[in-house]
C-alpha cells in the first residue's frame, strides 16, 4: 500500500512539473511569460463603431483564459497586432420572390504575430468568419451581440490555434 502511495505521488509530481510550458488547452507558450495585444484598428470599408476595441478585448480575454501568460502593454514576449480588414453584410439566400431570405455578416482580420523568443514562429495571416441572420432582421441589439460573439469566438480561437496551439 505504501509503495502505491509513493508511486502515485511521484507520478503526479512528474506529470505536473515536466509539462510546465503547456496549458490545459494545448497551448505551447515556451519560455514566454507575457503577451501583448496591440489595438486592432478598423480599416474596413464599412466602419462599425466599437468593433475595433471589442475585437481587441476578445483576443486579450481568450489568451488570458487559455494560458498562464500575463498581459502587458509593452515589451511582451508574444505580440499580436493587426487590423480589421473587412466588415461586410451581403444577401445570402433568395426566396421565391427574389428577395433575400438571409444576410451574412463577414468580419476579417489581418494578424501579425511576433514571438520575441523564437522568431521562427512569427507569422502574418488573414482570418475570417461569418454569421448568417434573417434578412428581415436588423443587425442591431441582441442579433448584433450574438453575431459578434460567434464571429469573435471563432476568429480568436483560430488566431490562438495558429499562434500557440501545439497540435
RAGIHU-V727259 format. One record per backbone hydrogen bond with DSSP energy under -0.5 kcal/mol. CO is the residue of the C=O (numbers start at 1). NH is the residue of the N-H. If there is no record, write none. Layout:
co=CO nh=NH
co=CO nh=NH
This chain:
co=1 nh=5
co=2 nh=6
co=3 nh=7
co=4 nh=8
co=5 nh=9
co=6 nh=10
co=7 nh=11
co=8 nh=12
co=9 nh=13
co=10 nh=14
co=11 nh=15
co=12 nh=16
co=13 nh=17
co=14 nh=18
co=15 nh=19
co=17 nh=20
co=19 nh=22
co=21 nh=29
co=23 nh=26
co=26 nh=166
co=27 nh=23
co=27 nh=29
co=29 nh=32
co=33 nh=70
co=34 nh=78
co=35 nh=72
co=36 nh=38
co=36 nh=80
co=39 nh=41
co=41 nh=43
co=41 nh=84
co=45 nh=47
co=46 nh=48
co=47 nh=49
co=48 nh=51
co=50 nh=54
co=51 nh=55
co=52 nh=56
co=53 nh=57
co=54 nh=58
co=55 nh=59
co=56 nh=60
co=57 nh=61
co=58 nh=62
co=59 nh=63
co=60 nh=64
co=61 nh=65
co=62 nh=66
co=63 nh=67
co=70 nh=35
co=77 nh=116
co=78 nh=36
co=79 nh=114
co=80 nh=38
co=81 nh=112
co=82 nh=41
co=83 nh=85
co=83 nh=110
co=84 nh=43
co=86 nh=108
co=88 nh=106
co=90 nh=104
co=93 nh=101
co=93 nh=102
co=95 nh=98
co=99 nh=95
co=101 nh=135
co=102 nh=92
co=102 nh=93
co=103 nh=133
co=104 nh=90
co=104 nh=106
co=105 nh=131
co=106 nh=88
co=107 nh=129
co=108 nh=85
co=108 nh=86
co=109 nh=111
co=109 nh=127
co=110 nh=83
co=111 nh=125
co=112 nh=81
co=113 nh=123
co=114 nh=79
co=114 nh=116
co=115 nh=118
co=118 nh=121
co=119 nh=122
co=123 nh=113
co=125 nh=111
co=127 nh=109
co=129 nh=107
co=131 nh=105
co=133 nh=103
co=134 nh=137
co=138 nh=140
co=140 nh=143
co=140 nh=144
co=141 nh=145
co=142 nh=146
co=143 nh=147
co=144 nh=148
co=145 nh=149
co=146 nh=150
co=147 nh=151
co=148 nh=152
co=149 nh=153
co=150 nh=154
co=151 nh=155
co=152 nh=156
co=153 nh=157
co=154 nh=158
co=155 nh=159
co=156 nh=160
co=157 nh=161
co=158 nh=162
co=159 nh=163
co=160 nh=164
co=160 nh=165
co=164 nh=28
co=165 nh=167
